[in-house]
Amino acid sequence: MIKQLYISLLLLMMAKNVVAQKQKVSTFQLMEPHFNSKVISGTITEVYTTQRYGKTFWWVKIGTDTIIHVWGKHLDTANMKPGLTRKFYSIKRLNNNWWKKEKSEFPVQKPNR
């Protein structure tokens, strides 16, 4: 009985460490110019869209852990391509999962280049 308790505690501790090491994704939204002074810079790794409630949402992924929502009117296709390093000004934190491709209402579309 004591051996089972020790084994279960060991497994629980190992599982907790695995969850703690899981990389968390930070989501932000690009706001109107001069909304605030927050800046995020990095190399763009992916640009994609998702669909929710009949609206298209554009997402720019920076590295592996940062995603920025960009409205269509602010989307600069010339300067928002994978591989380019860019600064995003007037950033606000988002707390939703709309950036997840698998949760999109329609198949994900790649932007025309």
C-alpha positions as CSV (number, residue, x, y, z in Angstrom):
1,M,0.0,0.0,0.0
2,I,2.8,2.4,0.9
3,K,4.7,1.6,-2.3
4,Q,1.6,2.4,-4.4
5,L,1.2,5.7,-2.5
6,Y,4.9,6.6,-3.3
7,I,4.5,5.6,-6.9
8,S,1.3,7.6,-7.3
9,L,3.0,10.7,-5.7
10,L,6.0,10.3,-7.9
11,L,3.8,10.1,-11.0
12,L,1.7,13.1,-9.9
13,M,4.9,15.2,-9.4
14,M,6.2,14.2,-12.8
15,A,2.8,15.1,-14.5
16,K,2.8,18.5,-12.7
17,N,6.3,19.2,-14.0
18,V,5.3,18.4,-17.6
19,V,2.3,20.7,-17.4
20,A,4.4,23.5,-15.9
21,Q,6.9,23.2,-18.8
22,K,4.2,23.5,-21.4
23,Q,4.7,26.6,-23.4
24,K,1.9,29.1,-23.1
25,V,0.8,31.2,-26.0
26,S,0.3,35.0,-25.5
27,T,-2.3,36.7,-27.6
28,F,-2.5,40.4,-28.4
29,Q,-4.5,42.7,-30.6
30,L,-3.1,45.5,-32.7
31,M,-5.1,48.6,-31.8
32,E,-5.5,52.0,-33.4
33,P,-2.3,54.1,-33.5
34,H,-1.5,56.0,-30.3
35,F,-3.9,53.7,-28.2
36,N,-1.0,53.0,-25.8
37,S,2.8,52.9,-25.9
38,K,3.2,49.1,-25.7
39,V,5.4,47.6,-28.4
40,I,6.1,44.0,-29.4
41,S,8.8,43.2,-32.0
42,G,10.0,39.9,-33.5
43,T,10.3,37.8,-36.6
44,I,7.0,36.8,-38.2
45,T,6.7,33.0,-38.5
46,E,3.1,32.7,-39.9
47,V,0.1,34.7,-41.1
48,Y,-3.3,33.0,-41.1
49,T,-7.0,33.6,-40.8
50,T,-9.8,32.1,-38.7
51,Q,-13.6,32.6,-39.0
52,R,-16.0,33.3,-36.2
53,Y,-19.6,34.5,-36.4
54,G,-19.2,35.2,-40.1
55,K,-16.2,37.5,-39.6
56,T,-12.6,36.9,-40.7
57,F,-9.8,37.4,-38.2
58,W,-6.2,37.8,-39.3
59,W,-3.5,36.5,-37.0
60,V,0.3,37.1,-37.2
61,K,2.4,34.6,-35.3
62,I,5.7,35.9,-33.9
63,G,8.1,33.1,-32.9
64,T,6.4,30.1,-31.3
65,D,4.6,31.7,-28.4
66,T,3.2,35.1,-29.4
67,I,0.1,35.7,-31.6
68,I,-1.2,39.1,-32.7
69,H,-4.7,39.8,-34.0
70,V,-4.7,42.3,-36.9
71,W,-7.9,43.7,-38.3
72,G,-8.2,43.7,-42.1
73,K,-7.9,47.5,-42.3
74,H,-4.6,47.4,-40.5
75,L,-3.2,44.4,-42.4
76,D,-0.1,45.5,-44.3
77,T,0.6,42.5,-46.6
78,A,3.9,44.0,-47.8
79,N,5.3,44.3,-44.3
80,M,3.6,41.3,-42.6
81,K,5.2,38.3,-44.4
82,P,6.8,35.3,-42.7
83,G,10.5,35.9,-42.2
84,L,10.3,39.6,-41.7
85,T,11.2,41.3,-38.4
86,R,8.8,44.0,-37.5
87,K,7.6,46.1,-34.5
88,F,3.9,46.2,-33.6
89,Y,2.8,49.4,-31.8
90,S,-0.3,50.0,-29.7
91,I,-0.8,46.4,-28.5
92,K,-3.5,45.2,-26.1
93,R,-3.6,41.7,-24.5
94,L,-6.4,39.3,-25.5
95,N,-7.9,36.5,-23.4
96,N,-9.7,34.2,-25.9
97,N,-9.0,31.2,-28.1
98,W,-10.2,32.5,-31.4
99,W,-6.7,32.2,-32.8
100,K,-6.9,28.4,-32.8
101,K,-7.1,27.2,-36.3
102,E,-8.9,24.0,-35.4
103,K,-11.7,26.0,-33.7
104,S,-12.4,28.0,-36.9
105,E,-15.9,27.8,-38.3
106,F,-14.7,27.4,-41.9
107,P,-11.5,25.9,-43.3
108,V,-8.5,28.1,-42.7
109,Q,-7.4,30.0,-45.7
110,K,-3.8,30.9,-46.6
111,P,-3.4,34.6,-47.6
112,N,-2.8,35.3,-51.3
113,R,0.8,36.4,-51.9
